[in-house]
Amino acid sequence: MLAVSHSAKAIASQLYQARHTSTPIDFLTSALPGLTWEDARAIARESDVLRRVDGETQIGWKLGWTSSAMREALGVNRPNWGTLWNSQVADSSVARIDYIHPKAEPELVWRSTM
């Protein structure tokens, strides 16, 4: 479990601030070396709450690290998943200046039709 001083809600808030101010922060695994899969999922759930409070709409799900070779290279033992939001849809006019660490990587996505 996360240390009391590092609640999932507090970490999600720190990630939220970094995203909205384009200010990088340390990798969570560096700051919290004992971070578990369950901790990461709790942080992700709290991050989703903050997106909803901001008025974002969840539009689907993403699946990452589906390649066993990539998981092996990263030392990861299973694929990961996360939510997709309307603010993450990119068209042909993506400005790199809007991002802390711009990159593109393919992932499997499922877009909800709800």
N, C-alpha and C positions, 0 to 999 in steps of 0.2 A: 504494500500500500504506500501511497504517497506520504511523505512527511507532513506533519500538521502544518508547517509553515509553507508548504507547497500544495495547496488543495487544487483539485482539478479545475475548480471555478477560477482560482487566482491565476493559474497557468493559462487557461483559456483567455482570460482578460489580457494577460501579457501578450499572447499571440494576436489577439484582436487589435491591441494598440500598435503592435509592430506592423500589421497589415495596413492599418488606416493611416499610419504616419510614414510608411516606407522606411522604417528604421529596423535594421537587422538586430537580431538577438542571438545569443549563444544557442547552439543545438541543445535541445532538451536532454538528450542522452549524455551530453558533456556536463551540464549543470546538475542533472539528476541521474547518475550512473546506474541506480537501481530501478529505473523506470521499467515497469512491466507492461505486458500486452493489455492487461486489464486497466492499468493506469492510463495508457494511451487512449483506450476506448472511452474512458470516463472524461478525459480532456476533450476528445472529439465531440462527445454528446454536449458538453458545456459550450463548446464553440458553436455548435449548431443552435443552441438556445440564443446566443448573442446575435447570430445571423437573423434568426426569426424576429427578435426584438427590433432589429434594424429594418425590418420590413422585407427582407429577402424571402424569396420563394424557393423551396426545394423542388428541383425539376427531375431528379433522378439519383442514380448511384454510380460510382466508379469502382473499378476493380484494378488493382495494381500488383506488380511483382508476380505476374502470372507465369513468367518464364522461370523454370527451375534453375537454369544457368545464371540468371540475374539474381535470384534469391541466394544461390550459393556464393556468388561474388560479393554480395552485401552481408552475408552471414545472417540471412533471414530465413526462418523455417516454414513460413506459410504466406500465401497471398494476403494482401490487405484490401480494405474497402473503405469507402467514404461517401459522403453525400455530395451531390452536385447542386449548385445554386444558380439562379438566373443571372447573377452578377459574374459568373464564370464563363458564360457563353461568349466566345470570341467571334468577331466577324473579320473581314479582311483589313480592318484598320486598328490593329493592336499596337499601342505605343509602348515601347520598352521602358520609357521613363516612368510609367505607372507601376512598375514592379521592382521589388527589392533584388531578386535574383532571377531575371527572365530566362526561361528555357521552355522548350517544347518537348514533350515526350508522349508517345502513344500509350493510351490505356483503353481498356474496354469500358464502355459506358452503357448504362441503361437509362433512357430518358422516359420519365413517367408521362402518361397521357391523361392523368387525372385532372 
